[in-house]
Amino acid sequence: MIYLDNNSTTRIDPRVLETMLPFLTDSFANASSTHKFGVMAGRAVNLARQQVAELLNCNPGEIIFTSGATEAINLAIKGVAESYCQKGKHIVTVQTEHKAVLDVCYYLEGRGFEVTYLPVQPDGLLDINTVEEAIRPDTILVCVMTVNNEIGVIQPIKEIAELAHVNGALFMTDATQAVGKMAIDVEAFDIDLLAFSSHKFYGPKGIGGLYIRQHSTRNLRLQAAIHGGGHEKGLRSGTLNVPGIVGLGKAAELSNIQMHADAELIRILRDHLELSLLSIPNTKVNGNKTTRLYNVTNILFKDCDSDALILGLNDIAVSNGSACTAALIEPSHVLSALGLNKEDAFSCLRFSLGRFNNSDEILDTVSAVNLLVQKLRMLA
Ligand SMILES: Cc1ncc(COP(=O)(O)O)c(C=O)c1O
């Protein structure tokens, strides 16, 4: 397998797996237990919280572990909606958000909330003026993703957070594609809520978290998403997933150490791949090419059906959008928001690279795509 679908999920780093293994075997105690073994498990959880906090530049107490980004996003948006509905019932978000955000917003619309879905520019970036125009006195939350999962564009979240705060709203970001891959500083960016997921940066699946600002200036109160034994400050009850949390912590530590080195190598591979694929006639990159994360390229191959490309590429794993919506036959809502027509939106592939790719894989991919595109266009 040549794996170029790292925005969908990543291979677990062997160092992460090694750190987790004892917690799946001998050290299996419940982190809430008061016996010696439970205390040891609790210490491992505390270390992981510290490792994640170092990655985000926050206090460990501001991290709530969840099953992943989808749950963290649900906790954040529904939690704010329920806690702040006395102040207002208006939320501002963007058309190109992940379905995890959009579907929560649709749910809240059915419960009396009003949501503004901002359009993006043809390059996928948000025009900051549209944010300012959309915020109203009853806006309680502005929610804008840091990095788009399909095209990799990086939104100006620092500026958007400032706008939200000046106008009395909270700012949340779905940073699932950013955390572990680029420097995120919740202090410097003045973020109130940030969702992330371990399996996007070489950690295990089924674990992620939510950063919740706990400062004297903005000390957020959220309604719980899952009620029960009072774990995670009562916001997310349920026995802690100790092996998962330990793995997430290790993945965060590794990203903190090697993020910049990874970025340099991956960018070279991505640029090589992109440049080579663009030499195929009638191809184009979707989204802004400069304000973009280094690991992804989304390319339109005119008159080639993306499903046929994925099938034909066989041992090369690529994607034609968000895996979470792959069962739907609608074109990608992100590509549609960029202004692509239905036919073009169904002719795009996302290549997302990671820590474990190498230049041989890029060469093989380029020749395989080249041949396949020629073949499909001949059949068309
Ligand atoms: C931008 C974005 N948000 C949220 C999610 C959902 O993450 P999880 O799989 O951890 O629930 C994903 C995963 O594809 C994503 O890319």
Ligand as a Chemical Component Dictionary entry (heavy atoms), coordinates in Angstrom:
data_LIG
# 
_chem_comp.id                   LIG 
_chem_comp.type                 NON-POLYMER 
_chem_comp.pdbx_formal_charge   0 
_chem_comp.three_letter_code    LIG 
# 
loop_
_chem_comp_atom.comp_id 
_chem_comp_atom.atom_id 
_chem_comp_atom.alt_atom_id 
_chem_comp_atom.type_symbol 
_chem_comp_atom.charge 
_chem_comp_atom.model_Cartn_x 
_chem_comp_atom.model_Cartn_y 
_chem_comp_atom.model_Cartn_z 
_chem_comp_atom.pdbx_ordinal 
LIG C1 C1 C 0 -11.716 18.778 10.154 1  
LIG C2 C2 C 0 -12.246 17.554 10.847 2  
LIG N1 N1 N 0 -13.076 17.691 11.887 3  
LIG C3 C3 C 0 -13.560 16.623 12.547 4  
LIG C4 C4 C 0 -13.250 15.338 12.185 5  
LIG C5 C5 C 0 -13.789 14.169 12.968 6  
LIG O1 O1 O 0 -12.772 13.601 13.732 7  
LIG P1 P1 P 0 -12.941 12.230 14.551 8  
LIG O2 O2 O 0 -12.705 11.147 13.580 9  
LIG O3 O3 O 0 -11.897 12.271 15.596 10 
LIG O4 O4 O 0 -14.300 12.229 15.142 11 
LIG C6 C6 C 0 -12.392 15.141 11.100 12 
LIG C7 C7 C 0 -12.071 13.777 10.623 13 
LIG O5 O5 O 0 -12.125 13.485 9.443  14 
LIG C8 C8 C 0 -11.865 16.278 10.417 15 
LIG O6 O6 O 0 -11.038 16.146 9.388  16 
# 
loop_
_chem_comp_bond.comp_id 
_chem_comp_bond.atom_id_1 
_chem_comp_bond.atom_id_2 
_chem_comp_bond.value_order 
_chem_comp_bond.pdbx_ordinal 
LIG C1 C2 SING 1  
LIG C2 N1 SING 2  
LIG C2 C8 DOUB 3  
LIG N1 C3 DOUB 4  
LIG C3 C4 SING 5  
LIG C4 C5 SING 6  
LIG C4 C6 DOUB 7  
LIG C5 O1 SING 8  
LIG O1 P1 SING 9  
LIG P1 O2 DOUB 10 
LIG P1 O3 SING 11 
LIG P1 O4 SING 12 
LIG C6 C7 SING 13 
LIG C6 C8 SING 14 
LIG C7 O5 DOUB 15 
LIG C8 O6 SING 16 
# 
